[in-house]
Amino acid sequence: MSFLAWKEHGLVFASKVGTPLDPSHVRRHFRNAIKDAEGVDSSKWTPRELRHSFVSLLSDNGLPLEEISRLVGHSSTAVTEAVYRKQIRPVLQGGAVMMDHLFENTDN
């Protein structure tokens, strides 16, 4: 391949000639890369699942929602909550448990 074919687009991830990646090619290469992973149906996975897994792992380990939101590049926690509601449930549930604990003895 000749370097004359390269077209600079300022991309971090680019095709062999510098142009934007085709999403279907990215999915195909990703699925090929994970096809031998045990317990994974590669036909149902896309690179997007990595992002959801990232949020889930952070949430499961107690990272505050604000930090998760910042790490995934959201401008507010509302976006993170709306998009990743299922994945952040442990963080929200942890907060609810803490509130219950704080107010459990207020009847006295």
C-alpha positions, 0 to 999 in steps of 0.5 A: 500500500502506498502512503499516497493513499493516506487521507488525514482526518485527525482520527485516533482510530482510522482505516488503513488509508486514514478515513473513518472506520466503517461501523460494520467492519469494526463490529465484524473485527470485534466479533472475530476477536472475541469469538473464542471467549468462553461463555460469550456469544460473539454474534450478540456483542458489539464494542458498545457492550464494553462501555456497558461492562465498564459502567457495570464494573465501576458501579458494582465496586461502589464508584460514585455516579458522578465519577462514572458519569465523568469517566464515560464523558457525560455532561451530567449524571442524568444522562448516565442514569438514563442510558445505563439505568440497569448497570448503575442500579448497585450505586443507586441501591447503595445510596438508598441503603445508606439513607435507610441506615441514616434514618433508621433511628429517627422514630425516637 
